[in-house]
Amino acid sequence: MTILVIGGSSQIGHFLLPRLAAGGEPIVALSRIPRPTRDGVEWLRGALPHAMPSLPALSAIVSFGPLQALADWLAQATLVDTPRVIATSSMSAETKRDSAVPAEREISRQLRAGEAALAAACARLGCAWTVLRPTLVYGAGLDRSLSPIARRALRTRLFPIPAGRGLRQPVHADDIAQAVLAALECPAAAGRILSIGGGERLPYPQMFARVRRSLPRATVPVWLPAWLLRLGQQMCPPLRGPLSRLDSDLVADNDELQRLLHVQPRPFQPEAAMWVEPRQAP
């Protein structure tokens, strides 16, 4: 049968599609724009939840898109078989649960509601499901956290490094792709929400310093003291949430991931190529 990948053009999909193609099973990937069949992947035009194309019999559904949209589609879908469902959420479901910023608390609520809706939709279809909750994702130049900071530093030659005591655990997108593959083959992972963080926890400034050292051009570090960050919280409401968490540990417990899936995420050793956005194939 066939594996359906939703979000194949994402940073995790960037690593997952070649790994799936190497396994030899037919792959179809969903896209809002026309894409040619390439490297063993057939691209179908469509979007969750109400613009889905006609699909073949599926052995698995892998989704890196919005959980609620996936759940809404599955809630009314008629599938030939009972495919295994693997989807990604985010550790923000927990780390933003008690945020001082209402919009961030709402993000946490939506993530947890999406996880519950997916579980209910899969139960209706009789599909086994697993949800992965990654921490800060990097590795393909497509993230909206570290890559924009790195590219901005290359343009300006300045690298701001905020003060903060909190620990971070960035996880490489390819390690998440490997966890997806392992979950597809692991019945014991069914019905579970698994956290996945990188193989190393490090203080916030140290994480930024490693990104800076990985850049192909020299940049000047600009250390941002705590008093300036407190002022930033007052003067710039959109930054209030991220700045308020600089002293908090945003990490994941990988024990269950390693026990069930035998995945060992790599330490944070960034390279210059990780911050370059990949070009789309013609």
C-alpha positions in Angstrom: 0.0 0.0 0.0 0.9 3.7 0.1 2.2 6.2 2.7 0.6 9.6 2.7 2.8 12.5 3.9 1.1 15.8 4.8 3.6 18.6 5.2 6.3 16.9 3.1 7.8 20.3 2.2 8.4 21.1 5.9 11.7 20.8 7.6 10.9 17.3 9.0 9.5 16.3 5.6 12.8 17.4 4.0 14.5 14.6 5.8 11.7 12.1 6.0 10.8 11.8 2.3 14.2 10.5 1.2 14.2 8.0 4.1 10.8 6.7 3.1 11.7 6.5 -0.6 14.7 4.4 0.3 12.3 1.9 1.9 10.6 1.2 -1.4 7.0 1.7 -0.4 4.9 4.0 -2.6 4.7 7.6 -1.3 2.2 10.3 -2.0 2.7 13.8 -0.5 0.2 16.6 -0.2 0.8 20.1 -1.6 -1.2 23.2 -2.2 0.8 23.9 -5.4 1.5 21.6 -8.3 4.7 19.7 -7.9 6.2 17.0 -10.3 6.8 13.5 -9.2 10.4 13.4 -8.1 12.8 11.0 -6.2 10.1 8.4 -5.7 7.5 10.8 -4.3 4.2 11.5 -6.1 2.8 14.9 -5.2 -0.9 15.4 -5.0 -2.6 18.8 -5.0 -4.8 19.4 -2.0 -5.2 20.8 1.5 -6.6 19.7 4.8 -9.4 19.3 5.8 -11.8 20.0 2.9 -9.7 20.0 -0.2 -8.3 16.5 -0.1 -7.6 14.6 -3.4 -8.7 11.1 -4.2 -6.3 8.7 -2.4 -5.2 5.1 -2.8 -5.4 2.5 -0.1 -3.0 3.8 2.7 -0.8 1.9 5.0 0.2 5.0 7.0 -0.5 8.7 7.3 2.3 11.0 8.5 1.4 14.6 9.1 3.5 17.7 10.1 0.5 20.0 9.6 -2.1 21.4 12.0 -3.5 18.7 14.3 -7.0 20.0 14.3 -7.2 20.1 10.5 -5.9 16.5 10.3 -8.5 15.5 12.9 -11.3 17.3 11.1 -10.5 15.4 7.9 -10.2 12.0 9.6 -13.4 12.6 11.4 -15.3 12.6 8.1 -13.0 10.6 5.9 -13.8 7.2 4.4 -10.6 5.2 4.2 -10.2 1.8 2.5 -8.1 0.5 5.3 -7.0 1.5 8.8 -3.6 3.3 8.3 -1.2 4.0 11.1 -1.2 7.7 11.9 1.8 9.6 13.1 1.6 13.4 13.7 3.6 16.1 15.3 2.4 18.5 17.9 4.8 20.7 20.0 6.2 20.9 23.5 4.5 24.3 23.5 1.4 22.3 24.5 3.0 22.2 28.0 5.6 25.0 28.1 3.0 27.7 27.2 0.1 26.3 29.3 0.7 28.8 32.1 2.2 31.6 30.0 1.6 35.2 31.1 0.5 36.0 27.6 -3.1 35.0 26.8 -2.4 34.3 23.1 0.3 31.8 24.1 -2.0 30.0 26.5 -4.5 29.8 23.6 -1.8 28.1 21.5 -1.2 25.6 24.2 -4.9 24.9 24.5 -5.3 24.5 20.7 -2.4 22.0 20.6 -3.8 19.9 23.4 -7.3 20.1 21.9 -5.9 19.0 18.5 -4.2 16.0 20.1 -7.4 15.0 21.7 -9.4 15.5 18.5 -6.9 13.4 16.6 -7.2 10.5 19.1 -11.0 10.6 18.8 -11.0 10.6 15.0 -8.5 7.7 14.9 -10.6 5.8 17.4 -13.6 6.2 15.0 -11.6 4.7 12.1 -9.9 2.1 14.2 -6.5 3.6 13.4 -3.5 3.4 15.7 -1.9 6.8 16.3 1.2 8.4 17.8 1.9 12.1 18.4 5.4 13.4 18.7 6.0 16.7 20.7 9.3 18.2 19.6 11.2 21.0 21.3 13.0 23.7 19.3 13.5 22.2 15.8 16.4 23.0 13.5 18.5 21.5 10.8 17.0 22.4 7.3 17.0 26.2 7.3 13.2 26.2 7.4 12.5 26.8 11.1 11.2 30.2 12.3 13.4 30.3 15.4 17.1 29.9 15.0 17.5 30.1 11.2 16.0 33.7 10.9 18.3 34.8 13.7 21.3 33.3 12.0 20.4 34.8 8.6 19.8 38.2 10.1 23.2 38.1 11.9 24.9 37.3 8.5 23.2 40.4 7.0 23.9 42.8 9.8 27.2 41.2 11.1 25.7 41.6 14.6 24.6 38.6 16.8 22.4 39.6 19.8 22.7 37.1 22.7 20.1 37.7 25.4 20.9 36.9 29.0 19.0 34.0 30.4 19.6 31.0 32.8 17.0 28.7 31.1 18.0 25.4 29.5 17.2 24.6 25.8 17.2 21.3 24.0 17.1 21.9 20.3 16.3 18.8 18.2 17.4 18.1 14.7 14.6 17.6 12.2 16.2 14.5 10.9 16.1 12.9 14.4 12.3 13.6 14.4 12.1 11.9 10.9 13.9 8.9 12.3 11.4 8.8 15.2 8.6 8.9 12.8 10.0 5.8 10.9 10.5 4.0 14.2 7.0 4.8 15.4 5.6 3.4 12.1 7.1 0.0 13.1 6.4 0.1 16.8 3.0 -1.2 18.0 3.8 -0.2 21.6 3.9 3.4 20.6 0.3 3.4 19.6 -2.0 5.7 21.6 1.0 7.7 23.0 2.1 11.3 23.0 5.9 11.2 23.0 8.2 14.2 23.8 11.3 14.5 21.7 14.2 16.9 22.5 17.7 17.0 21.3 20.5 15.0 22.8 21.9 17.9 24.8 20.5 20.5 27.2 22.4 23.8 27.3 21.9 27.3 28.7 20.2 29.7 26.4 23.3 32.0 25.8 25.4 28.9 25.1 22.9 27.7 22.4 23.1 31.2 20.7 26.9 31.2 21.0 27.1 27.9 19.2 24.9 29.2 16.4 27.1 32.2 16.1 30.3 30.1 15.9 28.7 28.0 13.1 28.2 31.0 10.8 30.4 31.2 7.7 31.2 34.9 8.4 32.4 36.7 11.5 29.8 38.5 13.6 30.0 40.7 16.6 28.3 39.4 19.7 25.9 41.9 21.3 25.1 40.8 24.8 21.6 41.9 26.0 21.5 42.4 29.8 18.6 41.4 31.9 17.4 44.9 32.6 17.2 45.6 28.9 15.1 42.4 28.4 12.8 43.4 31.2 12.3 46.8 29.4 11.6 45.0 26.2 8.8 43.0 27.8 7.1 46.3 28.8 7.7 48.1 25.5 7.1 45.3 23.0 4.1 43.1 23.9 4.7 40.5 21.1 8.1 39.7 22.8 6.7 39.4 26.3 6.1 35.7 26.1 9.5 34.7 24.6 11.4 37.1 26.9 9.6 35.9 30.0 10.8 32.3 29.4 14.5 33.1 29.1 15.1 31.9 32.7 12.8 28.8 32.3 13.9 25.4 31.2 12.2 24.4 28.0 13.3 20.8 27.7 11.8 17.3 27.0 12.1 14.0 28.8 13.4 11.5 26.1 13.2 8.4 28.3 10.0 7.0 26.8 11.1 7.9 23.3 14.3 6.0 23.8 12.7 3.1 25.5 10.0 2.6 22.9 11.6 3.8 19.6 15.3 3.4 20.4 16.0 6.9 18.9 19.0 8.8 20.3 18.8 12.4 19.2 22.1 14.1 18.5 23.8 16.8 20.5 23.5 20.4 19.3 26.5 20.9 16.9 25.2 23.3 14.3 26.9 23.8 10.9 26.6 26.8 8.5 24.6 24.8 5.9 21.8 24.3 8.5 20.8 28.0 8.3 20.5 28.1 4.5 16.9 27.7 3.3 16.9 24.9 0.7 15.7 25.8 -2.8 12.6 24.2 -4.1 13.2 21.8 -7.0 11.8 23.0 -10.3 
